Amino acid sequence: AAPTAIRPTNEFPGVLAYRVALQMRSLIDPTGKTPLPAIAEAAGTITFSPDAADDQIYYTVDDSFPGSGNVTARVYDAPFTVDVGTVVRYAAYRANLFGSDVGRVTVT
């Protein structure tokens, strides 16, 4: 442990508080991010094109976060149809990389 990993602080009067600095090792490449998949919409049908065959794409139609921790997020496996005005959020994930940025489109 670093000698300054845990330090007392006086930032909160009347409370015993410490600043803690954590370090970790990760199997994820910190410089790598999964590319955002391309999206196409035609007559309410949504199609995603991943950057690589092993990318896993999550999407939501309730404007919530598209990731594995969200029970309303779905894994994309085929084109799907939504109503006009639906907000679709999507992101791609690949082993050993961080997830992509989150894309958001309102179907017209």
C-alpha positions in Angstrom: 0.0 0.0 0.0 1.1 3.5 -0.7 2.1 5.5 2.4 -0.6 8.1 1.6 -3.3 5.7 0.7 -5.3 6.6 3.8 -5.1 10.1 5.2 -7.2 11.8 7.8 -9.1 14.9 6.7 -10.7 17.8 8.5 -13.2 18.6 5.7 -16.2 17.6 7.8 -16.1 19.4 11.2 -17.2 17.2 14.1 -16.8 14.0 12.1 -13.8 11.6 12.0 -13.1 11.3 8.2 -10.4 9.8 6.0 -9.5 10.2 2.3 -8.8 6.8 0.8 -7.0 6.3 -2.5 -7.7 3.0 -4.2 -5.7 1.3 -6.9 -6.5 -1.8 -8.9 -5.3 -3.9 -11.8 -7.7 -4.6 -14.6 -7.8 -7.2 -17.4 -9.5 -4.5 -19.5 -7.3 -2.5 -21.8 -7.7 1.1 -20.3 -7.2 2.6 -23.7 -9.6 0.4 -25.6 -13.2 1.2 -26.1 -15.7 -0.8 -28.1 -16.8 1.2 -31.2 -20.4 2.3 -31.2 -22.4 0.2 -33.7 -23.9 1.7 -36.8 -27.7 2.0 -36.7 -30.2 2.1 -39.6 -33.9 2.9 -39.4 -36.4 2.3 -42.1 -40.2 2.5 -41.6 -39.7 1.8 -37.9 -37.4 -1.2 -38.3 -34.1 -0.8 -36.5 -31.0 -2.6 -37.6 -27.6 -2.5 -35.9 -24.2 -3.2 -37.5 -21.6 -4.1 -35.0 -17.9 -3.2 -35.6 -16.8 -6.8 -35.0 -18.7 -10.2 -35.1 -18.1 -10.8 -31.3 -19.6 -7.4 -30.2 -22.7 -7.7 -28.1 -25.2 -4.9 -28.6 -27.7 -4.0 -25.9 -30.6 -1.7 -26.6 -33.6 -0.2 -24.7 -36.8 1.4 -25.9 -37.7 3.1 -22.6 -34.8 5.6 -22.7 -32.9 3.8 -19.9 -29.3 2.7 -20.0 -28.5 -0.1 -22.5 -26.3 -2.5 -20.5 -26.3 -6.0 -18.9 -27.2 -4.6 -15.5 -30.5 -3.2 -16.7 -33.4 -5.7 -16.7 -35.2 -3.8 -19.4 -32.2 -3.9 -21.8 -32.3 -6.4 -24.6 -29.5 -8.1 -26.5 -29.7 -7.4 -30.2 -29.9 -10.5 -32.4 -32.1 -9.4 -35.3 -33.8 -6.3 -36.7 -36.9 -5.2 -34.7 -39.8 -2.8 -35.2 -40.8 0.1 -33.0 -43.4 2.8 -33.1 -42.6 6.3 -34.4 -41.5 8.5 -31.6 -39.8 5.7 -29.7 -36.4 6.5 -28.2 -33.9 3.8 -28.8 -30.6 3.8 -26.8 -27.9 1.3 -27.7 -24.3 0.4 -26.8 -21.8 -2.3 -27.8 -19.6 -4.4 -25.6 -16.6 -6.6 -26.4 -14.4 -8.8 -24.2 -11.3 -7.0 -22.8 -12.5 -3.6 -23.8 -14.7 -0.9 -22.2 -18.2 -0.5 -23.5 -18.9 1.9 -26.3 -20.5 5.3 -25.9 -24.2 5.2 -25.7 -26.1 6.0 -28.9 -29.6 7.5 -28.8 -32.1 8.0 -31.6 -35.7 8.9 -31.8 -37.5 7.0 -34.5 -39.2 9.2 -37.1 
